[in-house]
């Protein structure tokens, strides 16, 4: 009768492997037995650290859930155009849940409320303060909204700079192109053709897949027609 033997392994080989592991295992056990206080301290630290991490995660999730619930109520007031109530509730979210995602969203909505209330400077002051520290997924939106607020206030050069800052932080090509198009439009209002052309050319050269490319090409053609500028 044939006997199957795994290639490269024999009973004597396995025995030697186990025997080779025993001294290391014995050394670990001896060290633990000889250093019970240190071992206990290490275990305690690991347990406490794990417990604190778990509690931190649970607490953070609870805070985010509560903040999201408050944000939903504030958003409802905003969409109902009850701007005074929305502003009050959004301000409370920002104050009570600072650092949460809901607080970032609340700041963006609060800036929009200020714009709808005809208070662009308050929106500008708010966004200048919070935009740099916002999360990556909301930072571009904050700078874009800042540009809109500055445009609303007639600060066209500042608006152009904010739109460019939004473009630098935008995660998608079509958003980058839209913000650069807004920046170029703002530069044209203050007759800074060179900066407007630079933004339009960035759209043309680096964002082939966006719908703004055609508009940018048209605008470059119009701005350079008969000027000798290419």
Residue pairs with C-beta under 8 A, 6 or more apart in sequence:
32 39
63 97
63 100
64 100
64 101
64 102
66 97
67 93
67 96
67 97
67 100
67 101
67 102
67 103
68 102
70 89
70 92
70 93
70 96
70 97
70 102
71 93
71 102
71 105
71 106
73 89
74 86
74 89
74 90
74 93
74 106
74 109
75 86
75 109
77 83
77 85
77 86
77 89
78 86
78 90
78 109
78 112
78 113
81 116
83 113
83 116
83 117
86 109
86 110
86 113
87 110
87 113
87 114
87 117
90 106
90 107
90 109
90 110
90 113
91 106
91 110
93 102
93 103
93 106
94 103
94 106
94 107
94 110
97 103
97 106
101 135
101 138
104 130
104 134
104 135
104 138
104 142
105 138
107 126
107 127
107 130
107 134
107 142
108 138
108 141
108 142
108 145
110 126
111 123
111 126
111 127
111 142
111 145
111 146
111 149
112 123
112 145
114 120
114 122
114 123
114 126
114 149
115 123
115 148
115 149
115 152
120 149
120 150
120 152
120 153
121 153
123 145
123 146
123 149
123 152
124 146
124 149
124 150
124 153
124 155
127 142
127 143
127 145
127 146
127 149
128 146
130 142
131 139
131 142
131 143
131 146
132 139
134 142
136 169
136 171
137 171
139 169
140 166
140 167
140 169
140 170
140 171
140 175
140 179
141 166
142 166
143 162
143 163
143 165
143 166
143 169
143 179
144 162
144 163
144 166
144 179
144 182
146 162
146 165
146 166
147 159
147 160
147 161
147 162
147 163
147 166
147 179
147 182
147 183
147 186
148 159
150 156
150 158
150 159
150 162
151 159
151 186
156 186
156 187
156 189
156 190
157 186
157 187
157 190
157 192
159 182
159 183
159 186
160 183
160 184
160 186
160 187
160 190
160 192
160 195
161 183
163 179
163 180
163 182
163 183
163 186
164 179
164 180
164 183
164 199
166 175
166 179
167 175
167 176
167 177
167 179
167 180
167 183
170 176
170 179
173 207
173 209
173 210
174 207
174 209
174 210
174 211
174 212
176 207
176 210
177 203
177 207
177 210
177 211
177 212
177 213
177 216
178 210
178 212
180 199
180 200
180 202
180 203
180 212
181 199
181 200
181 203
181 212
181 215
181 216
183 195
183 196
183 199
184 195
184 196
184 197
184 199
184 200
184 216
184 219
185 196
187 193
187 195
187 196
187 199
188 196
193 223
196 219
196 223
197 220
197 223
197 224
197 229
200 216
200 217
200 219
200 220
200 223
201 216
201 220
203 210
203 212
203 213
203 216
204 213
204 216
204 217
204 220
207 213
223 229
224 230
